[in-house]
């Protein structure tokens, strides 16, 4: 788990928003190989083993999925990843193209959720196991791709909330587009939708009293 990415992760329990506190027992460069993420609000603890943070309390495992031909190109095009930087999230089947997608992009930090077997945390790739909640802070990701297994109501809502203004979400064609997003395109497999700036509250100017 890339250390700087921890700032964008959140506790999956229902309570007020707060960052997570990292304890690193073993580091490799800027990656936590073994340690723990803790919530200062509810005292939940999420173990990090072999670079993987477990938000599912041992109930989730890596998936046996293979990358379809041109899946990385499809993900890069639908998510609009021509510009460098930002956090991109691939869940389930989409994670099979993680390494190829990183090779196609510049300066992206990639988080793979319930990832394909064979992936290893390191460099620009971080791994996590999850339950029914997307463990990301609001407005933290520029692009998210969810497969059918990871398109429950709470996961779609969480992914939409996690997008920055202008960020894109890929979902399966059979799943509903979250209300706060605008659908951009659709085929028989997927839709892609974007978060507009108008879906985010505008800043309010504060004037000092004299």
C-alpha positions, 0 to 999 in steps of 0.5 A: 500500500503506497503510503501517500495513498493512505490519505485518500482511504476511509473507514468503511464503518458508518460514522463521520468522515475521518482520515486513517492513521497508518502504522508501518511495521515493514516498509519497502520504499514508500509502500507499507508491506506489513502494518495496520490502518486505524480509524481514530473515530471508531477504533476499527483496525485494518491489517496490511499484509504483503502490501494489501490492506484488508477492509473486508476482515478476511472475507474477500480474496483475490479473483481468478480473472484474466485480462481481456484483449484491449481491456487496458485501452478500453479503460484508458479511453473511457476514463479519459486518462490522456492527462497525467496524475491522479488516483484511478481505481479498478475493481474486480475484473477490471483489475486484470489490466492494472499493469498494462494500464499503468504502462499506458498512463503517466503519473497515475496512482492505481488502486486495485480492489478485490484484485486479480490473482498475480498482482503485487503491490508496489510502485504505482500499484496498491491493492485492497480487499473490500466488502460492500463499501468503497473505502475512498474519501470524497473527491479523491479519484479521477476515475473508477471502473466497477465490474458487475460484482462491485456495482451494488447500490452502496458501491455505486454511490460510494464510487460516485462520491469519491470522484473529483469534479470531471471524474469518470465512472465505468459501470456495467450496462445492467447497473443504474447510473448514480443520480449525481453523475451524467451519462456520457456513453453506453454500449452493450457492456458498459456505460461511462458517466462523469461528475459535473462541477455543478454536483459539488457545492460551490465555495462560499465567501466568508467576509470578516466583520468590521 
